[in-house]
Amino acid sequence: MAHDGQVQAPNVYDAEPIPASAMAEIERLLSSGDLFRYTAPEGSPVALLEGEFAELMGARYALAVASCSAALFLSLKALDLPRGTKVLIPAFTFAAVPSAVVHAECEPVLVEVGENYRVDMDDFAAKLPGAGAVLISHMRGHTSDMDAILDLCDAAGVPVVEDAAHSLGTTWHGRKIGTIGKIGCFSFQSYKLVNAGEGGMLITDDPELAARCVIMSGAYEHNWKKHPGLQNSYMLWQNKLPLYNMRMQNLSAAVIRPQLPEVAGRVAKGRAGHDRVAERLNQSAYLAVPPPLAPEERAPDSIQFNLTGDWSDADARRFQAEAKRRGITVQIFGLSEDNARAFWNWQFLGETPDLPKTRAMLMRAGDVRLPTRLTDDELDFIAAAIFDAAEAVKA
């Protein structure tokens, strides 16, 4: 708020603040130098975090790792997929997702995504035969039709891994996203609901997958004994699986743990803030915020909207400029140079596939962060800037 009472353009790029309650533990760790998760005989901050996160999610096993990308990679490796296995992924996701598939020596198969940012089920069904796994990214927190996906995958005997980096707190028929597939993967990168700068977590109810992930994450020699249960499985896999050293360190866990009790409150605030902005944008003849699917309760920390009607690339760029002039930066995925969410920039995959639905969506989909700390006045400022920018170009 400015001195004259006018609302200023909010800063949407600062991450969620670290609770003051984390400071004492951080100071203790820095003073002791005890940053390695396996130094203590038991009860390290990372081990405590794993137990707390498993309880939060209602999962049997949780493993803290260096990033969500690491969690995705370990999940695919734990499935013991043969080299070259085809893994279906949505074509609207972050470049780290196909990268994890490549790193696991598998072949990403990109599935079309519609204008509602969710997997096109016709294309999914057509590409599923021959796939050895499915990695579903709930990109920007948008849940695809998990009922249809699981029905098809269960019938085909194909395991599903969930990339829930943007979906901590989202539910599907009341069931927590990340607990629906064989393994769920989460992110604690700064722009996520829980902020540790970097960090990831994987959860599963499958004891053998959990044991394999623990060993490969870097529980070398007998450090697996510091993980509860599964001792026979750990012993079985020790020295039979490679070590990828993707462990989380104690300082990250100390930053994350005090934030877990705040998740429910952040989810509620994020949903309310998103819906407040969406209501205003949907009043425009030139903008549309796709609604959630019926079984879905989202936990958004950003908003996505489509430029509807007849928009040229030049019009879309003018819209971005008008929003910027009003203090709000709008990302249009397909118009941002080298955007890591535009599949044609994933040149490491080789030839770019023909995905007209996804391409059309990316060229007209706007994206703005909505941190849960924003006030109603700040949310209204963002909504007005976007609404008025569209009017300035098209009205």
C-alpha positions in Angstrom: 0.0 0.0 0.0 1.4 3.4 -1.0 1.5 6.3 1.4 -1.5 7.9 -0.3 -3.6 4.8 0.3 -3.4 3.5 -3.3 -2.6 -0.2 -3.9 0.7 -0.7 -5.5 1.5 -3.4 -8.0 2.2 -6.5 -5.7 5.4 -8.4 -5.8 4.4 -11.9 -6.8 7.9 -13.3 -7.0 8.9 -13.4 -3.4 8.5 -17.0 -2.1 6.5 -18.1 1.0 8.3 -16.8 4.1 10.1 -19.2 6.4 8.4 -19.4 9.8 10.3 -17.9 12.7 10.0 -21.2 14.5 12.5 -22.7 12.1 15.3 -20.3 13.1 16.3 -22.1 16.3 16.8 -25.4 14.6 18.6 -23.8 11.7 21.0 -22.1 14.2 21.6 -25.4 16.0 22.4 -27.2 12.7 24.8 -24.4 11.6 26.5 -24.4 15.0 26.9 -28.1 15.1 27.7 -28.6 11.4 25.3 -31.6 11.5 23.9 -31.2 8.0 24.2 -34.8 6.7 21.1 -36.8 7.2 22.8 -40.0 8.2 25.2 -38.6 10.8 22.9 -39.0 13.8 22.0 -42.5 14.8 18.3 -41.6 14.7 15.9 -38.7 14.6 17.7 -36.5 12.1 15.6 -33.6 10.8 15.3 -35.3 7.4 14.0 -38.5 9.0 11.5 -36.6 11.2 10.3 -34.7 8.1 9.7 -38.0 6.2 7.6 -39.3 9.1 5.6 -36.1 9.3 5.0 -35.8 5.5 3.9 -39.5 5.3 1.4 -38.8 8.1 0.2 -35.6 6.4 -0.4 -37.4 3.2 -1.7 -40.7 4.7 1.1 -42.7 3.0 3.0 -45.6 4.3 6.4 -44.4 3.2 8.0 -41.1 2.4 11.6 -40.4 1.1 13.0 -36.9 1.1 15.4 -36.1 -1.8 17.2 -33.2 -3.4 14.4 -32.1 -5.8 11.1 -33.2 -7.3 13.1 -34.1 -10.5 15.2 -36.5 -8.4 12.0 -38.0 -7.0 10.6 -38.5 -10.5 13.9 -40.1 -11.7 14.1 -42.5 -8.7 10.5 -43.4 -9.1 11.1 -44.5 -12.7 14.2 -46.4 -11.8 12.4 -48.1 -8.9 9.9 -49.5 -11.4 12.8 -51.3 -13.0 11.7 -50.3 -16.5 13.8 -51.8 -19.4 16.0 -49.3 -21.3 14.0 -47.6 -24.0 10.6 -48.1 -22.3 8.0 -45.7 -23.6 6.7 -43.4 -20.8 3.6 -41.3 -21.5 3.8 -37.7 -20.2 1.6 -34.6 -20.8 2.9 -32.3 -23.4 2.2 -29.4 -21.1 4.7 -29.8 -18.3 8.1 -28.4 -17.2 11.2 -29.6 -19.1 12.5 -31.4 -16.0 9.8 -34.1 -16.5 10.9 -35.4 -19.9 14.4 -34.9 -18.6 13.8 -37.3 -15.8 12.4 -39.8 -18.2 15.5 -39.5 -20.4 17.8 -39.7 -17.4 16.1 -43.0 -16.5 17.0 -44.2 -20.0 13.4 -44.3 -21.1 11.6 -42.6 -24.0 9.1 -39.8 -23.3 5.9 -40.0 -25.4 4.1 -36.7 -25.3 0.3 -36.7 -25.0 -1.9 -33.8 -26.2 -3.3 -31.4 -23.6 -6.5 -29.4 -24.2 -7.4 -25.8 -23.7 -8.3 -26.7 -20.1 -4.6 -27.6 -19.4 -5.5 -31.3 -18.9 -4.6 -34.5 -20.7 -6.6 -35.1 -23.9 -8.0 -38.6 -23.1 -8.6 -39.6 -26.7 -4.9 -39.0 -27.4 -3.9 -40.7 -24.1 -5.9 -43.8 -25.0 -4.5 -43.9 -28.5 -0.9 -43.7 -27.2 -1.1 -46.0 -24.2 -0.7 -49.3 -26.0 3.1 -50.1 -26.0 3.8 -47.8 -23.0 5.5 -49.2 -19.9 4.7 -46.4 -17.5 2.7 -43.2 -17.3 4.0 -40.1 -15.6 1.1 -37.7 -15.0 2.1 -34.1 -14.4 -0.6 -32.1 -12.6 0.9 -29.0 -14.3 0.2 -25.8 -12.5 -2.0 -27.8 -10.2 -4.6 -28.8 -12.8 -5.7 -32.4 -12.3 -6.4 -34.5 -15.4 -9.2 -37.1 -15.3 -7.5 -39.5 -12.9 -10.5 -41.9 -13.0 -10.2 -42.4 -16.7 -6.4 -42.6 -16.6 -6.3 -45.2 -13.8 -9.1 -47.3 -15.5 -7.1 -47.4 -18.7 -3.7 -48.0 -17.0 -5.0 -50.7 -14.6 -6.6 -52.5 -17.5 -3.3 -52.4 -19.4 -1.1 -53.2 -16.3 0.8 -49.9 -16.7 2.0 -48.2 -13.5 1.2 -44.5 -12.9 3.6 -42.0 -11.3 2.2 -38.6 -10.2 4.2 -35.4 -10.6 2.5 -33.4 -7.9 5.0 -30.6 -7.7 2.2 -28.0 -8.0 -0.5 -30.0 -6.3 0.3 -30.4 -2.6 -3.1 -30.0 -0.9 -5.2 -30.8 -4.1 -7.7 -33.6 -3.8 -9.6 -35.9 -6.3 -12.8 -37.3 -4.9 -11.4 -36.3 -1.6 -8.3 -38.4 -2.1 -5.0 -36.5 -1.9 -3.2 -36.0 -5.2 0.1 -37.9 -5.0 -1.5 -40.9 -3.3 -3.5 -42.1 -6.4 -0.6 -43.5 -8.5 2.0 -46.0 -7.5 4.3 -43.2 -6.4 3.7 -39.5 -5.9 6.4 -36.8 -6.2 6.4 -33.3 -4.6 8.5 -30.2 -4.8 9.8 -27.7 -2.2 11.3 -25.3 -4.7 10.8 -21.7 -3.8 7.7 -21.1 -5.9 5.8 -24.0 -4.5 3.4 -24.1 -1.6 6.2 -25.1 0.8 9.4 -23.3 0.3 12.9 -24.7 0.9 14.6 -23.2 -2.1 15.1 -26.7 -3.4 14.0 -30.1 -2.2 11.6 -33.0 -3.1 9.7 -35.8 -1.6 8.3 -39.1 -2.9 5.6 -41.2 -1.3 4.3 -44.7 -1.9 2.4 -47.5 -0.2 4.5 -50.1 -2.0 7.3 -51.5 0.3 9.5 -52.8 -2.5 9.4 -49.5 -4.4 10.1 -47.6 -1.2 13.1 -49.8 -0.4 14.5 -49.5 -3.9 14.2 -45.7 -3.8 15.9 -45.5 -0.4 18.9 -47.5 -1.6 19.2 -45.6 -4.9 18.8 -42.2 -3.2 22.1 -42.8 -1.4 21.6 -45.0 1.7 25.0 -46.6 1.2 26.5 -49.3 3.4 24.1 -49.7 6.3 22.6 -46.3 6.4 19.3 -47.9 5.3 19.0 -49.1 8.9 18.1 -45.5 9.9 14.9 -45.8 7.8 12.0 -47.4 9.7 10.8 -50.8 8.7 11.6 -52.7 5.5 14.9 -54.0 6.9 14.7 -57.3 4.9 14.0 -55.4 1.7 16.8 -52.9 2.2 19.2 -55.8 2.9 18.1 -57.5 -0.3 18.8 -54.5 -2.5 22.0 -53.1 -0.9 24.9 -53.3 -3.4 22.5 -54.6 -6.1 21.3 -51.2 -7.1 23.4 -48.1 -8.1 23.7 -45.1 -5.8 22.6 -41.8 -7.3 23.2 -39.7 -4.2 20.0 -37.6 -4.3 19.6 -37.2 -0.6 18.1 -34.2 1.2 20.3 -32.5 3.8 19.2 -31.6 7.3 19.1 -27.8 6.7 16.4 -28.2 4.0 14.4 -30.4 6.3 14.6 -27.8 9.1 13.2 -25.2 6.8 10.4 -27.4 5.6 9.1 -29.0 8.8 7.6 -25.9 10.4 5.7 -25.2 7.2 3.8 -28.4 7.1 1.3 -27.3 9.7 0.6 -24.3 7.5 -0.2 -26.3 4.4 -4.0 -26.4 5.1 -4.2 -22.7 5.7 -2.1 -21.9 2.6 -4.3 -24.1 0.5 -7.5 -22.4 1.7 -6.0 -18.9 1.0 -4.6 -19.9 -2.3 -7.9 -21.3 -3.5 -9.8 -18.3 -2.3 -7.4 -15.9 -3.9 -7.4 -17.8 -7.2 -11.2 -17.9 -7.3 -11.5 -14.2 -6.5 -9.3 -13.3 -9.5 -10.9 -16.0 -11.8 -14.4 -14.5 -11.1 -13.3 -11.1 -12.4 -11.4 -12.5 -15.4 -14.4 -14.6 -16.5 -16.4 -11.4 -16.7 -14.3 -10.5 -19.8 -15.5 -11.4 -23.2 -11.8 -12.0 -24.1 -10.6 -14.1 -21.2 -11.5 -17.5 -19.8 -10.3 -19.4 -16.7 -11.1 -23.1 -17.2 -13.1 -24.5 -14.3 -11.8 -27.5 -12.3 -13.1 -31.0 -13.1 -16.0 -32.0 -10.8 -14.0 -34.4 -8.5 -11.2 -31.9 -8.1 -10.5 -29.5 -5.2 -7.5 -27.5 -6.3 -4.6 -25.9 -4.2 -3.5 -23.2 -6.6 -0.6 -20.7 -6.1 -1.0 -19.2 -9.6 -3.7 -18.6 -12.2 -3.9 -19.6 -15.8 -6.4 -18.2 -18.3 -7.0 -18.3 -22.0 -7.2 -15.5 -24.5 -10.5 -16.3 -26.2 -11.7 -15.4 -29.6 -9.6 -14.1 -32.4 -6.2 -13.2 -31.0 -3.1 -12.9 -33.2 0.4 -13.2 -31.8 0.7 -9.5 -32.2 -2.5 -9.0 -30.2 -1.2 -11.3 -27.5 2.1 -9.5 -27.2 0.2 -6.1 -27.0 -1.9 -7.6 -24.2 1.3 -8.6 -22.3 2.6 -5.0 -22.8 -0.6 -3.5 -21.6 -0.6 -5.7 -18.5 3.0 -4.8 -17.9 2.2 -1.1 -18.2 -0.3 -1.7 -15.4 2.2 -3.3 -13.2 1.6 -7.0 -13.8 3.8 -9.4 -15.8 1.8 -12.1 -17.7 3.6 -15.1 -19.1 2.2 -16.5 -22.2 3.8 -19.9 -22.4 4.2 -20.2 -26.1 5.4 -16.6 -26.7 8.1 -16.6 -24.0 11.5 -17.2 -25.6 13.0 -20.5 -24.6 10.1 -21.2 -22.2 10.8 -24.5 -20.5 7.1 -25.4 -20.6 6.8 -25.2 -24.4 7.5 -28.7 -25.7 9.1 -27.4 -28.9 12.0 -26.1 -26.8 12.8 -29.6 -25.5 15.4 -30.1 -28.2 17.1 -32.8 -26.3 14.2 -35.1 -27.3 15.1 -34.9 -31.0 12.4 -34.3 -33.6 9.6 -32.1 -32.3 6.2 -34.0 -32.3 3.1 -32.7 -34.0 0.8 -31.7 -31.1 -1.5 -29.0 -32.5 -3.9 -28.9 -29.6 -1.1 -28.3 -27.0 0.6 -25.8 -29.3 -2.6 -23.8 -29.8 -3.2 -23.8 -26.0 0.3 -22.7 -25.2 0.2 -19.8 -27.6 -2.8 -18.2 -25.9 -2.5 -19.4 -22.3 -1.6 -16.7 -19.8 0.0 -17.3 -16.4 0.4 -15.2 -13.3 1.6 -16.2 -9.8 -0.7 -15.6 -6.9 1.2 -16.2 -3.7 -1.0 -17.0 -0.7 0.3 -14.0 1.1 -1.5 -11.5 -1.2 -4.3 -9.4 0.2 -7.7 -9.0 -1.3 -6.7 -5.5 -2.5 -3.6 -6.9 -4.2 -5.6 -9.7 -5.8 -8.1 -7.2 -7.1 -5.2 -5.1 -8.5 -3.9 -8.1 -10.5 -7.4 -9.0 -11.8 -8.1 -5.4 -12.9 -4.7 -5.1 -14.6 -5.3 -8.3 -16.6 -9.0 -7.4 -17.4 -8.2 -3.9 -18.5 -5.2 -5.0 -20.6 -7.5 -7.3 -22.6 -10.0 -4.6 -23.0 -7.4 -2.2 -24.2 -6.4 -4.6 -27.0 -9.7 -6.0 -28.1 -12.5 -3.7 -27.1 
